[in-house]
Amino acid sequence: MTSPGVHAFLIVLRIGRFSPEERNTVDFIRTIFGPNAANYCIVVFTHEDQLEGQPLDDFIASSSALQELVNICGNRKFAINNRLLGEPSERKTQHLLGMIQRMVNVNNGTCYTNAEYERIEQKRRKEEAERKERERKQKEEYE
């Protein structure tokens, strides 16, 4: 983690492929980092050239799972054409950095902090210990 914390989680997906693992990305982030982590997420699609002129929103609309992912992330999405070079590539990079800055502003300049992560991790460990204790007691009852 960075100090004082993370300003953005970039969920990077390749256009044309949306695997079950990728579908579970936000749930994974929420499990590890807590429910508010989605406030710090932007979905970044690579290989924008594969859209062949199709608007990104139309591509997203073709999949309810993609729509849900983008909605959970506050409708923050961005596409990168991996074939761009020079000035056009630089403009896209600046656009993404601007999007991150706007998200930081929406989050009132706050970032996802180590303290928040530690709190979530401590809660997760406690729940895991409680689950193991319940399983141990159940096992003892059957013996």
Buried (B, 14 or more C-beta within 10 A) or exposed (E): EEEEBBBBBEBEBEBEEBEEEBBEBBEEBBEEBBEEBBBBBBBBBBBBBBBEEEEBEEBBEEEEEBBEBBEBBBEBBBBBBEEBEEEEBEEBEEEBEEBBEEBBEEBEEBBBBBEBBEEBEEEEEEEEEEEEEEEEEEEEEEE
